Amino acid sequence: MVEQSVLDNRIRVVTRRMEGVRSISLGFLMAAGPMDEAEDRNGVAHLAEHLMFDGTKQRDADEIARMMDTTGGQIGGFTSRDYTCFTTTVLDDYRTYLIDLMGDLLVNSQFAEYAVHQEKETIIRELSAQLDRPDVCAHERLKAHVWQGHPLGRPIGGTIASVAALQQEDVIRYVRDNYQPRRLIVAAAGNVRHQDMVTNVADAFWMMADDGKTDARPVRPVFHGGVTVECKGVSHVYFSIGLQAAPYAAAERYLLHLLTAILGGGMSSRLFRTLRQELGVVYEITAEYQAYRDDGVIVIEGSTAPELLHPVLSRIFQEIKGMALQTSPILEEELWIAKMQLQGQHIIAQENSHTCMSSLATQAFYFNRFVDSAEILDQILHVDMEGMNAIAARMLATGLRHSAIALVGPSCEQVCNTVAIETMVRDFQ
C-alpha cells in the first residue's frame, strides 16, 4: 500500500511497504535542476549535486564515506533535466541514520572553496570524456537543437567553459534559492512503515523552513526542426533523429511508449528487423519516447557507415511515413508484442525496491499522485488499434513536418551533406 503525507513545511513523504524484504530504498527528489539555472551558470545544478557529499558543519567527506560503507549500502545522486535526486538502498536498521544524514547534507552542506574547485575539475574531465563518445555528442546536439533557447536544450552537466567559470558563491546562491522544502519529495520503498518515515523526515528536516513562495513554471519550449552536423575523427556516422511528442504527464503517454516500442524498441521492432536483420546496414537502432515536465520527443538513434547514411535515413523516414499515413499500418500482432514487452518490464521492475522508490518519487513529481501498477497495466492493456493508428497518424505526421536530425560524422562535405538530407526529409513530408 502506498501512503503519502505533507509536513508542515510542505515536504512530501511517500512510502510503499514491501513484504518479505529487509532492505529499504530511500529517495530524496528535489524539484530543482538545469531548468532553474541562469543561462550563464549552466552546470551549477549538477555541480551542487556533486558537492552534497563533500562535508557539512557536523561531518566531513571522509566521515560520510566511512559511515556509508558501514551500512553495507551505497549513496549517490544524479541530475536530470527536470530535477535532482539522491538515492540509497540499505538495511532497514539504518533508516533513521540515513534520513538524518540526508537532512544534514541537504540543509548544512558547506560547499568549501577547495571542494568546489576539485569537483569542477572532476566534472570537466567527465565532460571531456563525453566528447570522445560520438553517440553522446549526437544525442546532446539533438536536444540542444530542438529546444534551442530553452533550458531543456542545455546540457545537464554544462559545458567545459560554463563549468570552469562557476564559483563557490554560484553554488551557494543556487542551493539557497532552489533547495526549498516545498520542492522536496522523500520516497521510501521496502521494509518501512509510513508513520516512522514521517517522524524521521520531520526530525531530520525541521530546519528547512518554507519561504511561502510558489514556483513559476517556464514557458513550454518551441520545437525546432532541421539538420545539425558536427565533424569528428570517427569512422562511422552517428545519427539522432527527433520527432516532437507530448510532455511526461500527457494522457497519451502509454500510446507513445507502445508506438516507439513497435517502431524501434526491441529486436522485433520494425527498424531493427529491417535495418539490422534484413539489410544489415546498422549494428544497433533504437527508438524511445523521452519525456519531461514541459515537452517530449521521440528519439531514433543509431550509427552506420558513411556511404550508407542516406539510404538508412531514407528507410527510417519511409517507415515513419508508412505508419503515419497507414500505408503500412500497425498490425494487431505488433501491438500485442509491444503490450507484453511494456507490461513485463513494468512487473519485473516493481519487484525491486529501488525501482519502486524511483516510481514513487517521479509520480509524485509529475502527477502529484501515485499511479499504482494495476492502473498502469490496465491503461496499457486497453490500448486498441484505433487509438494506436490515431496516435501514429497524429504524432508521426507532425514529426515528419517538424523532424530534427543531429549527425556526428567524419566528413561534413562528403557524408553529412545538410542540404541533401533536408531535401530527402522534405520528400517524405
C-alpha positions in Angstrom: 0.0 0.0 0.0 1.2 3.5 -0.9 0.8 6.3 1.7 1.6 10.0 1.4 1.8 12.8 3.9 2.7 16.5 3.7 4.7 18.0 6.5 4.1 21.5 8.0 7.0 22.9 5.9 5.4 21.3 2.7 7.9 18.4 2.3 6.1 15.4 0.8 6.7 11.9 2.2 5.5 8.9 0.2 6.1 5.3 1.1 5.3 1.8 -0.1 5.8 -1.2 2.2 7.1 -4.3 0.5 6.7 -7.6 2.5 9.5 -10.1 2.8 12.4 -7.8 2.4 15.0 -6.5 4.9 16.2 -3.5 2.8 14.8 -0.1 2.3 15.4 2.2 -0.7 15.3 5.9 0.0 15.0 8.8 -2.5 15.2 12.5 -1.9 13.9 14.2 -5.1 14.5 17.9 -5.2 12.4 19.6 -7.9 15.4 21.8 -8.9 17.8 21.3 -11.8 19.0 22.8 -15.1 15.6 24.4 -15.6 16.4 26.7 -12.7 19.8 27.8 -13.9 20.7 31.2 -15.3 22.0 30.6 -18.9 25.5 31.8 -18.0 25.5 29.4 -15.0 24.8 26.2 -16.9 26.0 23.2 -14.9 25.6 24.7 -11.5 22.8 22.2 -10.6 25.0 19.3 -11.5 27.9 20.8 -9.6 25.8 21.3 -6.5 24.7 17.6 -6.6 28.3 16.5 -6.7 29.2 18.8 -3.8 26.5 17.4 -1.5 28.8 14.7 -0.3 31.8 16.8 0.4 31.1 17.8 4.0 28.7 19.6 6.4 29.2 21.5 9.6 29.0 18.2 11.5 30.6 15.7 9.1 33.5 15.8 6.7 33.7 13.9 3.5 35.7 11.0 5.0 33.3 10.6 7.8 30.3 10.5 5.4 32.1 7.9 3.3 33.1 5.7 6.3 29.6 5.8 7.7 28.0 4.8 4.4 30.4 1.9 4.0 29.4 0.5 7.4 25.8 0.3 6.3 26.6 -2.1 3.5 24.8 0.2 1.1 25.7 2.9 -1.4 24.5 6.5 -1.6 24.6 8.6 -4.8 22.9 11.3 -6.7 22.0 12.3 -10.3 20.8 15.4 -12.0 18.1 15.1 -14.7 16.7 17.9 -16.9 13.7 18.3 -14.5 15.1 17.6 -11.0 17.9 16.4 -8.8 17.7 13.2 -6.8 19.8 11.5 -4.1 19.2 7.8 -3.5 20.4 4.9 -1.3 19.4 1.3 -0.5 20.4 -0.1 2.9 19.3 -2.5 5.6 16.2 -1.3 7.4 18.3 -0.9 10.6 20.0 2.2 9.1 16.8 4.0 8.0 16.9 6.6 10.8 20.6 7.3 10.3 20.3 7.7 6.5 17.5 10.1 6.8 19.4 12.1 9.4 22.4 12.1 7.2 20.5 13.4 4.1 18.9 16.1 6.2 22.3 17.2 7.3 23.6 17.1 3.7 20.7 19.0 2.1 20.5 21.6 4.9 24.1 22.1 6.1 26.5 21.3 3.2 29.4 23.8 3.3 30.5 23.9 -0.3 34.1 24.7 0.7 36.1 26.6 -1.9 38.6 23.8 -2.3 35.8 21.2 -2.8 34.2 23.4 -5.4 37.5 23.6 -7.3 38.0 19.8 -7.0 34.6 18.9 -8.2 34.8 21.3 -11.1 37.9 19.6 -12.2 36.2 16.2 -11.9 33.2 17.3 -14.0 35.4 18.9 -16.6 37.2 15.6 -17.1 33.8 13.9 -17.3 32.6 16.4 -20.0 35.9 15.9 -21.8 35.4 12.2 -21.9 31.9 12.6 -23.3 33.4 14.5 -26.3 35.1 11.2 -27.2 31.7 9.5 -27.5 30.1 10.4 -30.8 26.8 8.8 -29.8 26.5 11.0 -26.8 27.6 14.0 -28.8 24.8 13.3 -31.4 22.2 13.0 -28.6 23.2 16.1 -26.8 23.4 18.0 -30.1 19.8 16.9 -30.9 18.4 18.2 -27.6 20.3 21.5 -27.9 18.9 22.0 -31.4 15.3 21.0 -30.9 15.0 23.1 -27.7 17.4 25.9 -28.5 16.9 29.0 -26.4 15.2 27.0 -23.7 16.7 25.4 -20.5 15.6 21.9 -21.7 18.1 22.3 -24.5 21.1 22.9 -22.3 23.5 20.1 -21.4 22.7 18.8 -17.9 26.4 19.0 -16.8 27.0 22.3 -18.5 29.9 22.9 -20.9 33.6 22.9 -20.1 33.6 26.7 -20.4 30.5 27.2 -18.2 31.6 24.8 -15.5 35.1 26.4 -15.4 33.5 29.8 -14.8 31.4 28.7 -11.8 32.4 29.9 -8.4 31.6 29.0 -4.8 29.1 31.8 -4.5 27.2 30.5 -7.5 26.7 27.1 -5.9 25.7 28.7 -2.5 23.2 31.0 -4.2 21.7 28.2 -6.4 21.1 25.9 -3.4 19.8 28.7 -1.2 17.3 29.8 -3.8 16.2 26.3 -5.1 16.6 23.7 -2.3 13.2 24.6 -0.7 11.1 22.2 1.3 8.1 22.7 -1.0 10.2 21.2 -3.7 11.4 18.1 -1.8 9.8 14.7 -2.1 11.1 11.9 0.2 10.2 8.5 -1.1 10.8 5.1 0.5 10.1 1.5 -0.6 10.9 -1.7 1.2 10.6 -2.7 4.9 9.2 0.6 6.0 6.2 1.9 8.0 4.8 5.2 6.8 4.5 6.9 10.2 8.0 6.0 11.1 9.2 7.7 7.9 7.1 10.8 8.6 8.6 11.1 12.1 12.2 10.6 10.8 11.9 13.1 8.0 10.3 15.7 10.3 13.1 15.3 12.8 15.8 15.5 10.1 14.5 18.4 8.1 12.9 20.7 10.7 15.5 23.4 9.9 14.4 23.5 6.3 11.9 26.4 6.6 9.2 27.1 4.0 9.6 30.5 2.4 5.9 30.7 1.5 6.6 31.2 -2.2 5.2 29.3 -5.2 7.3 28.3 -8.2 6.6 29.8 -11.6 6.6 27.3 -14.5 8.8 28.1 -17.5 7.1 28.6 -20.9 6.8 25.4 -22.9 9.7 25.3 -25.4 9.3 25.7 -29.1 10.4 22.6 -31.1 12.9 23.4 -33.8 13.4 21.1 -36.8 16.2 20.9 -39.3 19.6 19.3 -39.6 22.7 20.0 -37.4 26.1 18.5 -38.1 29.4 18.0 -36.2 32.5 16.6 -37.8 34.8 14.3 -35.8 37.6 11.9 -36.4 35.4 8.9 -36.4 34.8 6.1 -39.0 31.0 5.9 -38.7 28.2 8.4 -38.8 26.1 8.7 -35.6 22.6 10.0 -36.0 19.9 11.1 -33.6 16.5 11.9 -35.0 13.9 13.8 -33.0 10.2 14.0 -33.6 8.1 16.3 -31.4 6.0 14.4 -28.9 4.0 15.1 -25.7 5.1 16.0 -22.1 5.6 13.4 -19.4 2.1 13.6 -17.9 0.2 13.6 -21.2 -2.8 11.4 -21.4 -1.4 9.6 -24.5 1.9 8.6 -22.8 1.2 4.9 -22.9 0.3 5.0 -26.5 3.6 6.8 -27.2 5.6 4.2 -25.3 3.8 1.5 -27.3 4.4 3.3 -30.6 8.1 3.7 -30.1 8.4 0.0 -28.9 6.8 -1.0 -32.3 9.0 1.4 -34.2 12.4 0.6 -32.7 12.0 -0.6 -29.1 13.4 -4.1 -29.4 14.6 -7.0 -31.6 11.1 -7.5 -33.0 10.6 -3.8 -33.8 10.3 -2.6 -37.4 13.5 -0.6 -37.6 15.6 -3.4 -36.0 14.1 -6.1 -38.3 14.6 -4.0 -41.4 17.9 -2.2 -40.9 19.7 -4.8 -38.8 18.3 -8.2 -39.7 17.2 -7.8 -43.3 19.6 -5.2 -44.7 22.5 -5.4 -42.3 23.2 -1.6 -42.6 23.3 -0.8 -38.9 24.6 -2.6 -35.8 22.0 -1.1 -33.5 19.0 1.1 -33.9 16.7 2.3 -31.1 13.5 4.4 -30.8 12.4 5.8 -27.4 9.8 8.3 -26.1 11.7 10.7 -23.8 9.5 13.0 -21.9 9.9 15.8 -19.4 7.6 18.1 -17.5 7.3 20.7 -20.3 7.8 18.7 -23.5 8.7 15.4 -25.0 10.5 13.9 -28.0 10.6 10.6 -29.9 14.3 9.9 -30.4 15.6 7.4 -33.0 19.3 6.7 -32.8 22.0 4.6 -34.3 25.1 4.6 -36.5 26.1 3.4 -39.9 28.9 3.5 -42.4 29.3 6.9 -44.2 28.3 5.6 -47.6 25.1 4.1 -46.1 23.8 7.2 -44.2 21.4 8.4 -46.8 19.7 5.0 -47.5 19.5 4.4 -43.8 17.8 7.7 -43.1 15.6 7.3 -46.1 14.4 3.9 -44.8 13.7 5.3 -41.3 11.6 8.1 -42.7 9.9 5.7 -45.1 8.9 3.6 -42.1 7.7 6.6 -40.2 5.6 7.8 -43.1 4.1 4.4 -43.6 2.9 4.3 -40.0 1.7 7.9 -40.2 -0.3 7.6 -43.4 -1.3 4.0 -42.6 0.1 2.7 -45.9 2.0 0.4 -43.6 -0.4 0.4 -40.6 0.4 -1.1 -37.2 -0.6 -4.7 -37.0 -2.5 -6.5 -34.2 0.5 -8.8 -33.6 2.9 -5.8 -33.3 0.6 -4.1 -30.7 0.3 -7.3 -28.7 4.1 -7.8 -28.6 4.6 -4.2 -27.6 2.0 -4.6 -24.8 3.6 -7.8 -23.5 7.0 -6.0 -23.6 5.9 -3.0 -21.6 3.8 -5.0 -19.1 6.7 -7.4 -18.5 9.2 -4.6 -18.0 6.9 -2.9 -15.5 6.1 -6.0 -13.5 9.8 -7.1 -13.2 10.8 -3.5 -12.2 8.2 -3.4 -9.4 9.9 -6.4 -7.7 13.0 -4.1 -7.0 12.7 -1.7 -4.0 15.0 0.9 -5.7 12.8 1.0 -8.8 9.6 1.2 -6.7 11.1 4.1 -4.8 12.0 5.8 -8.0 8.4 5.4 -9.3 7.0 6.8 -6.1 9.2 9.9 -6.3 8.8 10.6 -10.0 5.0 10.0 -9.9 4.7 12.5 -7.0 6.7 14.9 -9.0 5.0 14.6 -12.4 1.4 13.7 -11.4 1.2 14.8 -7.7 -0.3 11.4 -7.0 0.6 7.7 -7.0 -0.3 5.6 -10.1 -0.5 2.0 -9.0 0.6 -1.0 -11.1 -3.0 -2.1 -11.7 -3.8 1.2 -13.3 -0.7 1.3 -15.4 -1.2 -2.3 -16.6 -4.9 -1.6 -17.3 -4.0 1.5 -19.3 -1.6 -0.5 -21.4 -3.9 -3.4 -21.9 -6.8 -1.3 -23.1 -5.0 0.5 -25.8 -6.7 -0.6 -29.0 -5.8 -0.5 -32.7 -7.9 2.6 -33.4 -6.1 4.5 -30.7 -2.7 3.3 -31.9 -3.3 4.2 -35.5 -4.7 7.6 -34.4 -1.6 8.5 -32.4 0.6 7.3 -35.2 -1.2 9.4 -37.7 -1.1 12.5 -35.4 2.3 12.3 -33.8 4.3 10.8 -36.7 2.7 13.1 -39.3 3.6 16.1 -37.1 7.0 14.6 -36.6 7.6 14.3 -40.3 6.8 18.0 -40.7 9.0 19.1 -37.8 11.7 16.5 -37.6 15.2 17.3 -36.4 18.4 15.3 -37.2 21.7 15.6 -35.4 24.7 14.0 -37.1 28.3 13.3 -35.9 30.4 12.0 -38.7 33.8 12.0 -40.4 33.3 14.5 -43.2 30.7 17.3 -43.4 31.1 17.8 -47.2 31.0 14.2 -48.3 28.9 12.4 -45.7 26.8 14.9 -43.7 25.5 17.0 -46.6 22.9 19.1 -44.8 21.2 20.3 -48.0 20.9 16.8 -49.4 19.5 15.4 -46.1 17.0 18.3 -45.7 15.8 17.7 -49.3 15.4 13.9 -48.6 13.3 14.6 -45.5 11.1 17.1 -47.4 10.4 14.4 -49.9 8.7 12.4 -47.2 6.6 15.2 -45.9 
